[in-house]
Structure formats: structure tokens, C-alpha cells
Amino acid sequence: MFSTADTHIHTTASDGLLSPEETVDYVAAYTDLSLIAITDHDTTAGAFLARAHALRRGLPLEIIIGQEVTT
């Protein structure tokens, strides 16, 4: 009934350490997360790449498209 989530992850699309694809692969292989939000700085590009990668691989991981906006 309950699941785990991380709602604030950055990728190399901004200041993260892993590419969107590497992030998805890491989360799927080494965590119990079932939902993540990719929230790179001022871009959604990484989030869309991450979601597409998860879908292509058939992973049971929900990807929320997010963005940390500079104001």
C-alpha cells in the first residue's frame, strides 16, 4: 500500500553527478524507490530523458517531470 519516493533529484542536465539514464538505472538497481522526480535547474530535458529511458527498459519506476526554477 505504501511506497518510497525521492521528489528532488538532479542529473547532469544541471548540477547532478549522473546522466538521466544513469540515475534511472542506479535507482532501479540499488534502491527501493518506486517514484522519483527529476528536478534539474531551469530545464526539464533530463526528466524527459529519464522517463523515456525507464519506459524503454520497462522499469516499474514512476518518473515525475519537474524543474527547479531560478527566480
ZAVODO-817824 format. One record per atom (N, C-alpha, C): atom name; chain; x, y, z. Coordinates in pm, 1 decimal. Each point is the difference from the previous one (the first is absolute). Example, Ala and Ser with C-alpha at 12.3 -4.5 7.8 and 13.67 -1.06 7.14 Angstrom:
# residues 2
<node site="N" unit="A" px="1319.0" py="-569.0" pz="780.0"/>
<node site="CA" unit="A" px="-89.0" py="119.0" pz="0.0"/>
<node site="C" unit="A" px="90.0" py="120.0" pz="0.0"/>
<node site="N" unit="A" px="-35.0" py="105.0" pz="-72.0"/>
<node site="CA" unit="A" px="82.0" py="119.0" pz="6.0"/>
<node site="C" unit="A" px="-77.0" py="109.0" pz="73.0"/>
# end
This chain:
# residues 71
<node site="N" unit="A" px="81.3" py="-118.7" pz="0.0"/>
<node site="CA" unit="A" px="-81.3" py="118.7" pz="0.0"/>
<node site="C" unit="A" px="86.6" py="126.3" pz="0.0"/>
<node site="N" unit="A" px="112.3" py="-2.0" pz="69.0"/>
<node site="CA" unit="A" px="88.3" py="115.4" pz="3.5"/>
<node site="C" unit="A" px="120.3" py="-25.6" pz="-89.3"/>
<node site="N" unit="A" px="59.0" py="108.1" pz="-48.0"/>
<node site="CA" unit="A" px="121.7" py="-12.1" pz="-78.6"/>
<node site="C" unit="A" px="94.4" py="112.0" pz="39.5"/>
<node site="N" unit="A" px="120.1" py="-6.1" pz="-53.1"/>
<node site="CA" unit="A" px="99.9" py="101.1" pz="32.2"/>
<node site="C" unit="A" px="22.4" py="90.0" pz="-120.5"/>
<node site="N" unit="A" px="37.9" py="124.2" pz="28.3"/>
<node site="CA" unit="A" px="17.9" py="98.0" pz="-106.6"/>
<node site="C" unit="A" px="114.0" py="94.7" pz="34.9"/>
<node site="N" unit="A" px="60.6" py="54.4" pz="-103.3"/>
<node site="CA" unit="A" px="94.8" py="110.4" pz="14.5"/>
<node site="C" unit="A" px="-46.8" py="106.4" pz="-98.1"/>
<node site="N" unit="A" px="-42.2" py="113.2" pz="51.4"/>
<node site="CA" unit="A" px="-61.2" py="101.8" pz="-84.6"/>
<node site="C" unit="A" px="92.8" py="116.4" pz="-34.6"/>
<node site="N" unit="A" px="128.9" py="-23.7" pz="12.6"/>
<node site="CA" unit="A" px="94.6" py="106.6" pz="-35.7"/>
<node site="C" unit="A" px="133.6" py="-61.8" pz="-40.6"/>
<node site="N" unit="A" px="14.1" py="-30.1" pz="-129.4"/>
<node site="CA" unit="A" px="123.6" py="-60.2" pz="-51.4"/>
<node site="C" unit="A" px="50.4" py="84.2" pz="-117.1"/>
<node site="N" unit="A" px="128.8" py="29.2" pz="0.3"/>
<node site="CA" unit="A" px="62.9" py="71.9" pz="-111.0"/>
<node site="C" unit="A" px="84.2" py="-97.0" pz="-81.7"/>
<node site="N" unit="A" px="11.7" py="27.1" pz="-129.7"/>
<node site="CA" unit="A" px="83.6" py="-79.1" pz="-90.3"/>
<node site="C" unit="A" px="103.2" py="92.1" pz="-63.9"/>
<node site="N" unit="A" px="77.8" py="-54.4" pz="-90.9"/>
<node site="CA" unit="A" px="99.2" py="81.5" pz="-70.2"/>
<node site="C" unit="A" px="-63.5" py="103.4" pz="-92.7"/>
<node site="N" unit="A" px="-132.3" py="-3.2" pz="-13.1"/>
<node site="CA" unit="A" px="-67.6" py="106.7" pz="-75.0"/>
<node site="C" unit="A" px="13.4" py="133.2" pz="74.4"/>
<node site="N" unit="A" px="33.8" py="-5.3" pz="129.2"/>
<node site="CA" unit="A" px="34.9" py="121.9" pz="74.2"/>
<node site="C" unit="A" px="124.0" py="-28.8" pz="83.7"/>
<node site="N" unit="A" px="-12.1" py="-13.9" pz="131.0"/>
<node site="CA" unit="A" px="120.3" py="-16.3" pz="82.4"/>
<node site="C" unit="A" px="10.2" py="-137.1" pz="67.2"/>
<node site="N" unit="A" px="-67.5" py="-99.5" pz="-53.9"/>
<node site="CA" unit="A" px="8.1" py="-135.0" pz="54.8"/>
<node site="C" unit="A" px="124.6" py="-72.8" pz="-45.4"/>
<node site="N" unit="A" px="25.1" py="-115.3" pz="59.9"/>
<node site="CA" unit="A" px="119.8" py="-78.3" pz="-31.8"/>
<node site="C" unit="A" px="-23.7" py="-108.1" pz="-104.7"/>
<node site="N" unit="A" px="-125.4" py="-46.4" pz="-14.1"/>
<node site="CA" unit="A" px="-31.1" py="-107.8" pz="-93.3"/>
<node site="C" unit="A" px="-88.0" py="51.8" pz="-113.1"/>
<node site="N" unit="A" px="12.2" py="-61.6" pz="-116.6"/>
<node site="CA" unit="A" px="-89.1" py="33.6" pz="-110.8"/>
<node site="C" unit="A" px="-141.9" py="-43.6" pz="36.7"/>
<node site="N" unit="A" px="-100.1" py="47.6" pz="-71.1"/>
<node site="CA" unit="A" px="-136.8" py="-45.5" pz="28.2"/>
<node site="C" unit="A" px="-13.2" py="-152.5" pz="-8.5"/>
<node site="N" unit="A" px="60.5" py="-59.8" pz="-99.6"/>
<node site="CA" unit="A" px="-6.2" py="-145.4" pz="-16.9"/>
<node site="C" unit="A" px="72.3" py="-72.2" pz="113.6"/>
<node site="N" unit="A" px="117.8" py="48.7" pz="37.5"/>
<node site="CA" unit="A" px="74.6" py="-59.9" pz="110.7"/>
<node site="C" unit="A" px="-76.6" py="13.5" pz="131.6"/>
<node site="N" unit="A" px="-68.0" py="111.8" pz="17.7"/>
<node site="CA" unit="A" px="-80.0" py="21.3" pz="120.6"/>
<node site="C" unit="A" px="-110.5" py="-104.0" pz="10.4"/>
<node site="N" unit="A" px="-72.2" py="-20.0" pz="-109.0"/>
<node site="CA" unit="A" px="-108.2" py="-99.2" pz="-1.8"/>
<node site="C" unit="A" px="55.1" py="-139.2" pz="26.3"/>
<node site="N" unit="A" px="108.2" py="-35.1" pz="-67.3"/>
<node site="CA" unit="A" px="59.0" py="-132.7" pz="18.8"/>
<node site="C" unit="A" px="45.4" py="-21.1" pz="144.4"/>
<node site="N" unit="A" px="61.0" py="102.2" pz="60.0"/>
<node site="CA" unit="A" px="45.5" py="-10.0" pz="138.5"/>
<node site="C" unit="A" px="-118.5" py="-17.5" pz="94.7"/>
<node site="N" unit="A" px="-100.4" py="84.0" pz="-16.0"/>
<node site="CA" unit="A" px="-117.4" py="-7.5" pz="87.2"/>
<node site="C" unit="A" px="-65.6" py="-137.3" pz="-11.0"/>
<node site="N" unit="A" px="-13.7" py="-50.3" pz="-121.6"/>
<node site="CA" unit="A" px="-64.9" py="-130.0" pz="-21.1"/>
<node site="C" unit="A" px="81.4" py="-114.2" pz="60.2"/>
<node site="N" unit="A" px="131.1" py="7.9" pz="-8.8"/>
<node site="CA" unit="A" px="85.8" py="-110.5" pz="44.1"/>
<node site="C" unit="A" px="32.5" py="3.3" pz="149.5"/>
<node site="N" unit="A" px="12.7" py="117.9" pz="58.0"/>
<node site="CA" unit="A" px="56.4" py="9.2" pz="134.7"/>
<node site="C" unit="A" px="-89.7" py="62.7" pz="106.1"/>
<node site="N" unit="A" px="-124.5" py="33.3" pz="-34.3"/>
<node site="CA" unit="A" px="-88.9" py="59.4" pz="100.2"/>
<node site="C" unit="A" px="-135.0" py="-71.0" pz="-2.5"/>
<node site="N" unit="A" px="-82.8" py="34.3" pz="97.0"/>
<node site="CA" unit="A" px="-136.3" py="-52.4" pz="1.6"/>
<node site="C" unit="A" px="-100.6" py="106.4" pz="-42.0"/>
<node site="N" unit="A" px="47.1" py="104.8" pz="-64.9"/>
<node site="CA" unit="A" px="-88.7" py="107.8" pz="-43.8"/>
<node site="C" unit="A" px="-91.6" py="-47.7" pz="-112.0"/>
<node site="N" unit="A" px="-125.1" py="42.1" pz="5.3"/>
<node site="CA" unit="A" px="-93.2" py="-31.6" pz="-107.8"/>
<node site="C" unit="A" px="-40.8" py="126.1" pz="-76.3"/>
<node site="N" unit="A" px="40.4" py="116.0" pz="51.0"/>
<node site="CA" unit="A" px="-32.7" py="126.9" pz="-63.8"/>
<node site="C" unit="A" px="114.4" py="97.0" pz="23.1"/>
<node site="N" unit="A" px="41.1" py="68.5" pz="-105.9"/>
<node site="CA" unit="A" px="99.7" py="106.7" pz="12.9"/>
<node site="C" unit="A" px="-45.5" py="120.0" pz="-82.1"/>
<node site="N" unit="A" px="44.0" py="116.1" pz="41.9"/>
<node site="CA" unit="A" px="-22.4" py="122.0" pz="-76.5"/>
<node site="C" unit="A" px="136.0" py="53.5" pz="-41.0"/>
<node site="N" unit="A" px="19.2" py="17.4" pz="-129.3"/>
<node site="CA" unit="A" px="122.6" py="62.7" pz="-50.3"/>
<node site="C" unit="A" px="-27.7" py="150.0" pz="-3.6"/>
<node site="N" unit="A" px="77.4" py="75.1" pz="77.7"/>
<node site="CA" unit="A" px="-26.3" py="144.0" pz="18.3"/>
<node site="C" unit="A" px="126.1" py="81.1" pz="-26.7"/>
<node site="N" unit="A" px="54.1" py="-13.1" pz="-119.4"/>
<node site="CA" unit="A" px="119.9" py="75.2" pz="-35.5"/>
<node site="C" unit="A" px="-27.4" py="150.2" pz="0.6"/>
<node site="N" unit="A" px="107.8" py="76.8" pz="7.1"/>
<node site="CA" unit="A" px="-9.7" py="145.6" pz="0.2"/>
<node site="C" unit="A" px="-38.0" py="50.8" pz="-138.7"/>
<node site="N" unit="A" px="-113.0" py="68.6" pz="-8.3"/>
<node site="CA" unit="A" px="-42.3" py="74.8" pz="-118.9"/>
<node site="C" unit="A" px="-12.6" py="-82.4" pz="-127.6"/>
<node site="N" unit="A" px="-23.6" py="-130.1" pz="12.8"/>
<node site="CA" unit="A" px="-20.1" py="-83.8" pz="-118.4"/>
<node site="C" unit="A" px="-78.5" py="-125.3" pz="37.6"/>
<node site="N" unit="A" px="-78.2" py="-48.2" pz="-95.0"/>
<node site="CA" unit="A" px="-69.2" py="-127.4" pz="16.6"/>
<node site="C" unit="A" px="60.3" py="-107.3" pz="-90.5"/>
<node site="N" unit="A" px="103.6" py="34.6" pz="-73.5"/>
<node site="CA" unit="A" px="59.6" py="-93.3" pz="-97.2"/>
<node site="C" unit="A" px="41.9" py="-131.2" pz="65.2"/>
<node site="N" unit="A" px="67.3" py="6.0" pz="112.5"/>
<node site="CA" unit="A" px="45.1" py="-121.1" pz="67.9"/>
<node site="C" unit="A" px="-115.3" py="-85.6" pz="47.6"/>
<node site="N" unit="A" px="-105.7" py="63.6" pz="46.2"/>
<node site="CA" unit="A" px="-116.4" py="-73.7" pz="49.2"/>
<node site="C" unit="A" px="-66.9" py="-77.4" pz="-113.2"/>
<node site="N" unit="A" px="-14.0" py="62.1" pz="-116.4"/>
<node site="CA" unit="A" px="-60.5" py="-70.0" pz="-113.6"/>
<node site="C" unit="A" px="88.3" py="-115.0" pz="-47.6"/>
<node site="N" unit="A" px="131.4" py="19.7" pz="1.2"/>
<node site="CA" unit="A" px="91.1" py="-109.2" pz="-36.8"/>
<node site="C" unit="A" px="-9.7" py="-114.8" pz="99.5"/>
<node site="N" unit="A" px="-7.8" py="32.5" pz="128.2"/>
<node site="CA" unit="A" px="-10.1" py="-102.8" pz="103.9"/>
<node site="C" unit="A" px="-128.9" py="-79.9" pz="-15.9"/>
<node site="N" unit="A" px="-111.4" py="68.7" pz="-21.9"/>
<node site="CA" unit="A" px="-127.8" py="-69.5" pz="-15.0"/>
<node site="C" unit="A" px="1.7" py="-91.0" pz="-122.6"/>
<node site="N" unit="A" px="52.1" py="49.3" pz="-110.6"/>
<node site="CA" unit="A" px="6.7" py="-81.5" pz="-121.9"/>
<node site="C" unit="A" px="87.0" py="-123.8" pz="21.6"/>
<node site="N" unit="A" px="110.6" py="16.7" pz="69.1"/>
<node site="CA" unit="A" px="90.6" py="-111.9" pz="27.4"/>
<node site="C" unit="A" px="-68.8" py="-105.0" pz="86.5"/>
<node site="N" unit="A" px="-69.3" py="43.5" pz="104.5"/>
<node site="CA" unit="A" px="-70.7" py="-93.5" pz="87.8"/>
<node site="C" unit="A" px="-107.8" py="-75.8" pz="-76.7"/>
<node site="N" unit="A" px="-71.4" py="69.3" pz="-86.7"/>
<node site="CA" unit="A" px="-104.2" py="-65.8" pz="-80.2"/>
<node site="C" unit="A" px="60.2" py="-100.1" pz="-98.3"/>
<node site="N" unit="A" px="109.4" py="39.2" pz="-66.6"/>
<node site="CA" unit="A" px="67.7" py="-91.1" pz="-94.7"/>
<node site="C" unit="A" px="46.1" py="-127.3" pz="67.8"/>
<node site="N" unit="A" px="49.1" py="12.5" pz="121.9"/>
<node site="CA" unit="A" px="50.8" py="-115.5" pz="74.2"/>
<node site="C" unit="A" px="-110.0" py="-76.9" pz="72.0"/>
<node site="N" unit="A" px="-122.3" py="52.7" pz="-1.1"/>
<node site="CA" unit="A" px="-110.9" py="-66.9" pz="66.5"/>
<node site="C" unit="A" px="13.3" py="-3.8" pz="151.1"/>
<node site="N" unit="A" px="60.8" py="102.9" pz="56.4"/>
<node site="CA" unit="A" px="23.5" py="3.7" pz="144.8"/>
<node site="C" unit="A" px="-125.6" py="43.3" pz="74.9"/>
<node site="N" unit="A" px="-25.4" py="-59.8" pz="115.0"/>
<node site="CA" unit="A" px="-115.5" py="38.9" pz="80.7"/>
<node site="C" unit="A" px="32.0" py="122.8" pz="84.9"/>
<node site="N" unit="A" px="38.3" py="107.5" pz="-65.7"/>
<node site="CA" unit="A" px="43.2" py="122.2" pz="66.5"/>
<node site="C" unit="A" px="-74.5" py="117.0" pz="-61.9"/>
<node site="N" unit="A" px="-74.3" py="72.5" pz="81.2"/>
<node site="CA" unit="A" px="-71.6" py="116.5" pz="-49.8"/>
<node site="C" unit="A" px="92.5" py="120.7" pz="6.6"/>
<node site="N" unit="A" px="6.2" py="74.4" pz="-110.8"/>
<node site="CA" unit="A" px="85.1" py="118.7" pz="-8.0"/>
<node site="C" unit="A" px="-89.5" py="123.2" pz="-10.6"/>
<node site="N" unit="A" px="12.0" py="90.1" pz="95.9"/>
<node site="CA" unit="A" px="-70.6" py="127.4" pz="-6.3"/>
<node site="C" unit="A" px="90.2" py="100.3" pz="-70.0"/>
<node site="N" unit="A" px="-56.9" py="70.4" pz="-96.8"/>
<node site="CA" unit="A" px="73.0" py="106.5" pz="-69.8"/>
<node site="C" unit="A" px="-7.0" py="124.5" pz="86.7"/>
<node site="N" unit="A" px="116.0" py="47.1" pz="45.0"/>
<node site="CA" unit="A" px="4.4" py="118.7" pz="84.3"/>
<node site="C" unit="A" px="105.6" py="97.1" pz="-48.6"/>
<node site="N" unit="A" px="10.0" py="110.3" pz="68.7"/>
<node site="CA" unit="A" px="100.1" py="102.1" pz="-33.3"/>
<node site="C" unit="A" px="17.7" py="92.1" pz="119.8"/>
<node site="N" unit="A" px="123.7" py="28.8" pz="32.1"/>
<node site="CA" unit="A" px="31.7" py="99.6" pz="102.9"/>
<node site="C" unit="A" px="25.1" py="130.9" pz="-74.0"/>
<node site="N" unit="A" px="-86.8" py="96.1" pz="18.6"/>
<node site="CA" unit="A" px="1.3" py="123.7" pz="-78.6"/>
<node site="C" unit="A" px="75.1" py="109.4" pz="74.0"/>
<node site="N" unit="A" px="93.2" py="62.7" pz="-68.7"/>
<node site="CA" unit="A" px="71.1" py="115.2" pz="55.5"/>
<node site="C" unit="A" px="-87.0" py="123.9" pz="-17.4"/>
<node site="N" unit="A" px="-19.0" py="71.3" pz="108.9"/>
<node site="CA" unit="A" px="-79.8" py="124.7" pz="-8.0"/>
<node site="C" unit="A" px="80.6" py="118.5" pz="48.6"/>
# end
